[in-house]
């Protein structure tokens, strides 16, 4: 069962594991088109990346629970929960800063979502590393 879940997570995660070759950022991965089309594409990608982070967090939580059960100590899960909360706060603050650097321009939302995609992809990878 656990191997099937890992395979499912890998299948969900792989498309978001890293940038498409030759693409500089998530907005570029969406290809050409109007700003509205790129914004919609980036927003869709962010939804999938957020879902991937949640899947990987579930695997990491199960691994932390297993470790806590084996050791008889409750430290791994609370540490993971604290780390996830800190990462989420960092992501929000950092991407808000990225958005502020657009100076209120029309690309602000795309910039913020692209930042969240990049950090989310990295977080999913990190969570999977510790879920093994």
N, C-alpha and C positions, 0 to 999 in steps of 0.2 A: 504494500500500500504506500509506504513512504517513498519508495523508488518511483512509483507512478506520480505522486505529488511533486517530487523533485523534477521529473521529466516535464510535467505540466508547467511548473514554474519556469523551467528553462525555455520552454516553447513560448511562454508569454514574455519572458524577459529578453530573449535574444534579439528581437527586432529593435529593442531600445538600449542594447548594451553599449553602444558607442555610435559615434557619428557615421553617417554614410560616407564611404570613401569619396574624397574630393569635396565634401560639404564642410563648410566652416562652422556652422551652428544650426540649431533646430529650424530657424526661419529659412535658412538656405536649403535645408533638407526638403522643405515643402515645395521647392521649385519656384518658378516665376508665377506671375499672376498679379492680381490687384492686392492692395494692402488688406482689403477685407477678406479675400481668399486665403492669403497667407496667415492672417490672424485666426481664421477659422481652423485652418490646418494645424497651426501651432496649438490652439486650444484643444483640439481633438487628441493630438499627441500627448499633451500634458495629462489629459484624463487617463490615457493608457499607461503612462509612466507612473502616475499616482497609484493606479490599480496594481501595477507591478511592485511598487514599494510595499503596499499592503500585503500582497502575497508573500513577499520575501520576509516581511516583518513577522508574519504568521509562522514561517519556518524557523526563524531565529527565536521566536518565543517558545516554540515547542522544544527546540534544542536547549534553551535556557531552563525550561521546566524540567527536562530530562536530567540535566546536570544537577540542578538543585535537588531532585529526588535521589539521585545516586550519591551525592555528597552529604545529604541530610542537612544542608544549609540553604537558606533562602537568600541568595545574593545575586545569582546570575540574572534572574528575571527582573528584580528591581533595578539592577544596573542597566539592563537593556531598555527598560521603560524610561529611565532618567536620560540615557543617551539619545533615545528617539525624541523625547521632548526637547532636549537641547538642540538636536539637529534641526527639528522643525522650526524652532525659534530662530536659529541661525539662518536657515533657508529664507524665512519670511523677511528678516531684517536685511540680509544681504541682497535679496532680489528687489526689495523696496529701494535700496540704495542704487542698484543698477537702473531701476525705473526712473529714479530722480535724476540720474545723469542724462536722461533724454530731454531734460528741460521742459517737460510738459508737452512735448511733441506727439504727433499722431502715432508714432511707433512705440510709445511707452508700454502699452499692453503686450505687444509682441516681445519686447525686450524682457519684461518681467516673466512672461510665460517661458521664454527660451531659457532664462536663467534657472527657473524651477525645473525644467526638463533636464538640463545638464546636471544639476545637483541631485535630482531624483534618480537619474541613471547611475550616478556614482554611489548613492546611498543603497540602491538595490544590490549593486555588486558587493558592497561592503557587508550588507546584511547576509547575503548568501555565503560569503566567505566564513562567517562565524556560525552559520547554521549547519555546517558539515560535521 
